[in-house]
Amino acid sequence: MDTIPTNKGPHWILLLSMFFLFQCSQLEIEKPSLFQFLFLSASPTSVGVVTSDFASGGRFKTFEPNSFTAFPTSIPIHSDAVGRYSNDRVFIVNRLNRDSIQVLNPQFGFLTEQEFSVGQGKNPQDIAVWNDKYFISLYNADELVIYSRSSGVKIGAVSFSSLRETFSTSGIPDSSVESSYMIQDGSSLFVLLQRLDRNDASGYLPPNSDSYLVEVDMDLNQIRNIYTLPFRNPSSKIQKVFLFGEPHLVFSCVGRVGFISQIDAGIVAFRLSTRQFHPNRLYEESVAGGDILSFQIKNEDFGYASVLDAGFNKTIQVFRPRTGEKLATLLQIPGNIGISLSGMLLTSEGKLLVGSTDFTRPGIYVYDTNIGNVLLNPIPSSVELTPFDIFQLQNLP
């Protein structure tokens, strides 16, 4: 396991609160059998789970929330990875130190049908598929790279060099813009740029410049527009949500986070019809009491947020996006015990899944949001290793 991560991308803070209390187990990653590759598939309501031992490797698993069962399929992946489902494929974004895209085919037991490198040390963060192209965001570069779907060879890029972070406490120019999560809307690809100060004396990458949402034309491979975020350091996935009568892009900004935590940001919404940000945060850090690391929104009345406070206490909170008020706390984990939270998903059936990184009993909690946010499994359901990222195995609209 690395020391305190400072350049792993949006998920690094999820490991901070575990660092001092754990030594990661050195589990040997076994290769799945041919039977697992070819005949073990997921159910229509199952989800994908990226798991890790935070040391030697990870595995992609599938999990059924209705039966609390992990399928036997176990595909070796990098120890630092995230997943996405698009165009009937699972894409594993193997981040720093493997720096590759791994494509799994659900029709053949999630067999790895393609893997290609994006360049050593580039630290890929997300992938979008458009016609015959892959668009890939890189944390350690100043461009959005474009790869051929058929060959896995780089065929172009969209330059972000003009958007490099300009203010640095050290006066040393920053060569990266920290592009992270993305989401598609028609032929537009929206990319989050954190723009952190890597040369700051604190070593914790503070956001000393504005962060951006960049709209890219995927047909012309060029920037359409640049939107300055109302708050800095966007760190969550982007969720497309129907709010206030129309679709919005919603994501969380954390500002100063972790050891330099401040109450300075929250969940913001971007109105697609006008290309403007909603005037109010859907949930403020001042109400949540800490940094909102991830969230899921069900509708205007119910949202769910994973919050880390300055004392490294972790909570899952229920909030009302329409008014920004806190409604309840579903789960609370003190900062002085060796358990953290990573991965959150609200399924299309209304099950809220929360990953628990307790190394003695890692697994997934399942809440039913249709019957009052009831916890269905007081003991988290095992997915073999520690869950790190959870995502729907369905093509999103």
C-alpha positions in Angstrom: 0.0 0.0 0.0 1.2 3.5 -0.7 1.8 6.1 1.9 -0.7 8.9 2.2 -2.0 9.2 -1.4 -1.7 12.7 -2.9 -2.2 12.0 -6.6 -4.5 9.1 -6.9 -7.4 11.1 -8.1 -10.9 11.8 -6.7 -10.9 8.6 -4.5 -7.7 9.3 -2.5 -9.5 10.8 0.4 -11.5 7.6 0.9 -8.2 6.0 2.0 -7.0 8.7 4.2 -9.0 7.8 7.3 -7.9 4.2 7.0 -4.1 4.8 6.6 -3.1 5.1 10.3 -5.1 2.1 11.6 -4.6 -0.6 9.0 -2.0 -2.7 7.4 -3.5 -4.1 4.2 -3.6 -7.9 3.8 -1.4 -9.3 1.2 -3.9 -11.6 -0.5 -2.9 -13.6 -3.5 -5.1 -12.9 -6.5 -6.1 -16.2 -8.1 -6.9 -16.4 -11.7 -10.5 -17.3 -12.4 -11.2 -20.6 -14.0 -12.4 -21.0 -17.6 -15.8 -22.0 -16.2 -16.1 -18.7 -14.3 -15.1 -16.8 -17.4 -17.6 -18.4 -19.8 -20.6 -19.4 -17.8 -21.0 -17.3 -14.7 -22.9 -14.1 -15.4 -24.9 -11.5 -13.5 -28.6 -11.3 -13.0 -30.5 -8.4 -14.6 -30.6 -6.5 -11.3 -27.0 -7.1 -10.2 -24.4 -4.4 -9.9 -20.6 -4.3 -10.6 -18.2 -3.9 -7.7 -14.5 -3.0 -7.9 -12.8 -4.6 -5.0 -9.2 -4.3 -3.7 -6.7 -5.4 -1.1 -5.0 -2.0 -1.5 -1.7 -3.7 -2.1 -1.1 -6.5 -4.5 -4.3 -6.4 -6.6 -8.0 -6.2 -6.9 -11.0 -8.0 -8.5 -14.1 -7.2 -10.4 -17.2 -8.8 -8.9 -20.9 -8.8 -9.5 -23.3 -8.5 -6.6 -27.1 -9.1 -6.3 -28.7 -6.6 -3.9 -31.9 -8.5 -3.6 -30.3 -11.7 -2.3 -27.1 -10.1 -0.9 -25.1 -12.5 -3.0 -21.8 -12.0 -4.8 -21.5 -14.1 -7.9 -18.4 -16.4 -8.2 -17.0 -14.5 -11.2 -13.8 -12.9 -10.0 -11.8 -11.0 -12.6 -8.2 -9.8 -11.7 -7.8 -6.0 -12.0 -5.5 -3.3 -10.5 -5.5 -2.6 -6.8 -6.4 1.1 -7.6 -9.3 1.0 -10.1 -12.8 2.3 -10.8 -15.5 0.9 -13.1 -18.1 2.1 -15.6 -20.7 0.3 -17.7 -21.3 1.6 -21.2 -22.3 0.2 -24.6 -22.9 -3.2 -23.1 -19.4 -3.5 -21.7 -17.7 -3.1 -18.3 -14.8 -0.7 -18.4 -12.2 -1.0 -15.6 -10.1 2.1 -15.4 -6.8 0.8 -13.9 -5.3 3.9 -12.4 -1.8 4.9 -11.3 0.9 2.3 -11.7 -1.1 0.2 -14.1 -2.4 3.1 -16.2 -4.7 1.0 -18.5 -8.2 0.5 -19.7 -9.6 -3.1 -19.3 -12.7 -4.0 -21.2 -14.9 -6.9 -19.9 -17.6 -8.7 -21.9 -20.7 -9.5 -19.7 -21.9 -12.0 -22.3 -18.9 -14.2 -21.7 -18.5 -14.2 -18.0 -16.9 -10.8 -18.0 -13.9 -12.1 -20.0 -11.3 -9.4 -20.6 -11.6 -8.9 -24.3 -9.3 -5.8 -24.6 -6.7 -4.0 -22.5 -4.5 -1.1 -23.5 -2.1 1.3 -21.8 -2.7 5.0 -21.7 1.0 5.8 -20.9 3.0 5.1 -17.7 2.1 7.5 -14.9 -0.8 9.1 -16.7 -3.3 7.9 -14.0 -6.5 7.5 -16.0 -9.7 8.4 -14.2 -12.8 7.9 -16.4 -13.8 6.7 -19.9 -16.6 7.6 -22.3 -17.5 5.8 -25.5 -18.6 7.6 -28.7 -19.0 5.9 -32.1 -15.6 4.4 -32.8 -13.7 6.4 -30.1 -12.8 6.2 -26.5 -12.4 9.4 -24.6 -10.2 9.0 -21.5 -9.5 11.6 -18.7 -6.0 11.6 -17.2 -5.1 12.9 -13.8 -1.5 13.5 -14.6 -1.7 15.2 -18.0 -3.1 18.3 -19.6 -5.2 16.6 -22.3 -8.2 14.5 -22.8 -6.9 11.5 -24.9 -8.8 9.7 -27.7 -8.3 6.1 -28.5 -9.6 3.8 -31.2 -12.2 1.3 -30.0 -11.0 -1.4 -32.4 -7.3 -1.1 -31.9 -6.8 0.5 -28.5 -4.3 2.9 -30.1 -4.2 6.7 -29.4 -5.7 8.6 -32.4 -6.0 12.1 -31.0 -6.5 14.4 -28.0 -8.2 17.5 -26.8 -5.7 19.9 -25.3 -6.3 21.4 -21.8 -2.9 23.1 -21.7 -4.5 26.6 -21.7 -6.4 25.6 -18.6 -3.5 24.7 -16.4 -3.6 25.9 -12.8 -2.1 29.4 -12.8 -1.7 30.3 -9.2 0.9 28.4 -7.2 2.3 29.3 -3.8 5.7 28.1 -5.0 5.6 30.0 -8.3 6.4 26.8 -10.1 4.1 26.2 -13.1 1.7 23.2 -12.8 1.7 20.9 -15.8 -1.5 19.0 -15.0 -5.1 20.0 -14.7 -6.3 16.9 -12.8 -9.2 15.9 -15.1 -11.4 13.4 -13.3 -15.0 12.2 -13.9 -17.0 12.7 -17.0 -20.5 12.2 -18.3 -22.1 12.3 -21.8 -25.2 14.3 -22.9 -25.8 13.7 -26.6 -22.6 14.6 -28.5 -21.3 16.6 -25.5 -18.9 15.2 -23.0 -18.6 17.1 -19.7 -15.3 16.8 -18.0 -14.4 17.9 -14.4 -11.1 19.7 -14.0 -9.9 20.0 -10.4 -6.9 22.3 -11.0 -5.0 21.6 -7.8 -1.7 23.2 -6.6 0.7 20.3 -6.6 3.5 22.6 -5.5 1.9 23.8 -2.3 4.1 23.5 0.7 1.5 21.5 2.6 1.8 18.6 0.2 -2.0 18.1 0.2 -2.9 19.6 -3.2 -5.1 22.5 -2.2 -7.4 24.0 -4.8 -5.8 27.4 -5.1 -7.4 28.1 -8.5 -10.9 27.8 -9.8 -12.1 24.4 -11.0 -13.9 23.9 -14.3 -16.5 21.9 -16.1 -15.4 21.6 -19.7 -17.8 20.7 -22.4 -16.2 18.8 -25.3 -17.7 18.1 -28.8 -17.1 14.4 -29.3 -17.7 14.6 -33.1 -15.2 17.4 -33.7 -12.8 16.5 -30.8 -12.7 20.1 -29.5 -13.8 22.2 -26.6 -17.3 23.7 -26.9 -17.4 25.6 -23.7 -15.7 26.1 -20.3 -17.8 26.7 -17.2 -16.2 27.9 -13.9 -17.5 26.0 -11.0 -19.1 28.0 -8.1 -17.0 25.9 -5.7 -13.6 24.2 -6.1 -12.2 20.7 -6.2 -15.0 18.5 -7.7 -14.4 15.0 -6.4 -17.5 12.8 -6.9 -18.9 11.1 -9.9 -21.4 13.1 -12.0 -25.0 12.1 -11.8 -27.6 13.1 -14.3 -30.8 13.8 -12.4 -34.2 15.1 -13.3 -34.7 18.0 -10.8 -36.9 21.1 -10.8 -38.7 19.9 -13.9 -35.7 19.2 -16.1 -32.4 17.3 -16.3 -29.3 18.5 -14.4 -25.8 17.3 -14.0 -25.0 17.0 -10.3 -21.7 16.5 -8.5 -20.0 17.2 -5.2 -17.2 19.8 -4.7 -15.1 19.3 -1.6 -12.8 22.3 -1.6 -10.1 21.8 1.0 -10.4 18.3 2.2 -8.7 15.7 4.5 -5.9 17.1 6.7 -6.6 20.6 5.3 -10.4 20.2 5.6 -12.6 23.3 5.6 -16.4 23.8 5.4 -16.2 25.4 2.0 -18.3 23.6 -0.7 -21.1 21.1 -1.3 -23.3 19.4 -3.9 -23.9 21.6 -7.0 -26.4 21.2 -9.9 -25.7 22.3 -13.5 -28.9 23.0 -15.6 -28.4 21.4 -19.1 -31.0 23.5 -20.9 -29.4 26.9 -19.9 -25.8 25.7 -19.2 -26.0 27.4 -15.9 -25.4 26.4 -12.3 -28.4 26.2 -9.9 -28.1 29.3 -7.6 -28.2 27.1 -4.4 -26.2 24.1 -3.4 -28.4 21.0 -3.1 -26.5 20.1 0.1 -24.0 22.3 1.9 -21.0 21.2 3.8 -22.0 23.5 6.6 -25.2 21.5 7.0 -23.6 18.1 6.5 -20.8 19.0 8.9 -17.9 17.8 6.7 -16.7 17.0 3.2 -19.3 15.3 1.0 -17.2 12.7 -0.7 -20.0 10.9 -2.7 -23.7 11.0 -3.0 -26.8 9.6 -4.8 -30.0 11.5 -5.5 -33.3 9.7 -5.8 -35.5 12.7 -6.4 -36.1 16.3 -5.2 -37.0 15.0 -1.7 -34.4 12.4 -1.0 -30.7 12.3 -1.5 -27.9 10.3 0.3 -24.4 11.6 1.1 -21.2 10.1 2.4 -19.6 12.7 4.7 -16.2 12.8 6.3 -15.7 15.4 9.0 -12.5 17.1 10.3 -12.2 14.3 13.0 -12.4 11.7 10.2 -15.8 10.5 11.4 -17.8 9.0 8.6 -21.5 9.2 8.1 -24.2 8.3 5.6 -26.7 11.1 5.7 -30.2 11.6 4.1 -30.9 15.1 2.8 -33.6 16.9 0.8 -32.2 18.3 -2.5 -35.1 20.6 -2.9 -34.5 22.5 0.3 -30.9 21.5 1.2 -32.0 20.3 4.7 -30.5 17.3 6.5 -33.2 14.6 7.3 -31.4 11.8 9.0 -28.2 9.8 9.6 -28.3 6.2 8.4 -24.8 5.1 9.4 -22.1 6.6 11.7 -18.6 5.4 12.1 -16.2 7.1 14.6 -12.9 8.2 13.3 -11.0 6.3 16.0 -11.9 2.8 14.7 -10.6 1.1 11.7 -13.6 1.2 9.4 -14.2 3.6 6.5 -16.8 3.8 3.7 -16.2 3.7 -0.1 -18.5 3.2 -3.0 -22.1 4.2 -3.0 -24.9 3.4 -5.5 -28.7 3.9 -5.6 -29.9 1.2 -7.9 -32.8 1.6 -10.3 -34.9 -0.5 -7.9 -34.3 1.9 -5.0 -31.7 -0.1 -3.1 -28.9 2.0 -1.6 -25.6 0.2 -1.5 -22.7 1.4 0.7 -19.3 -0.2 0.7 -17.6 -0.8 4.1 -13.8 -1.0 4.2 -13.6 -2.9 7.5 -10.7 -5.3 6.7 -11.9 -7.8 9.2 -15.4 -7.9 7.6 -15.5 -5.9 4.4 -18.7 -5.9 2.4 -21.7 -4.0 1.2 -24.6 -2.6 3.3 -28.0 -2.6 1.6 -30.7 -0.1 2.4 -34.2 -0.1 0.9 -35.1 3.5 0.2 -38.7 2.5 -0.8 -39.6 1.5 2.7 -38.1 4.2 4.9 -34.4 3.6 4.3 -34.4 0.3 6.2 -31.1 -1.5 6.6 -31.7 -5.0 5.2 -28.4 -6.6 6.2 -26.9 -5.4 9.6 -23.7 -7.4 8.7 -22.3 -6.2 5.4 -22.5 -8.8 2.6 -19.1 -10.1 1.5 -17.8 -9.4 -2.0 -14.5 -11.2 -1.2 -12.1 -8.2 -0.9 -12.9 -4.7 0.2 -15.4 -2.9 -2.0 -14.0 0.3 -3.5 -16.4 1.3 -6.3 -20.0 0.2 -7.1 -21.8 0.9 -10.3 -25.0 -0.1 -12.2 -24.7 -2.8 -14.9 -27.0 -1.0 -17.2 -26.6 1.6 -20.0 -27.5 5.0 -18.6 -29.8 7.3 -20.6 
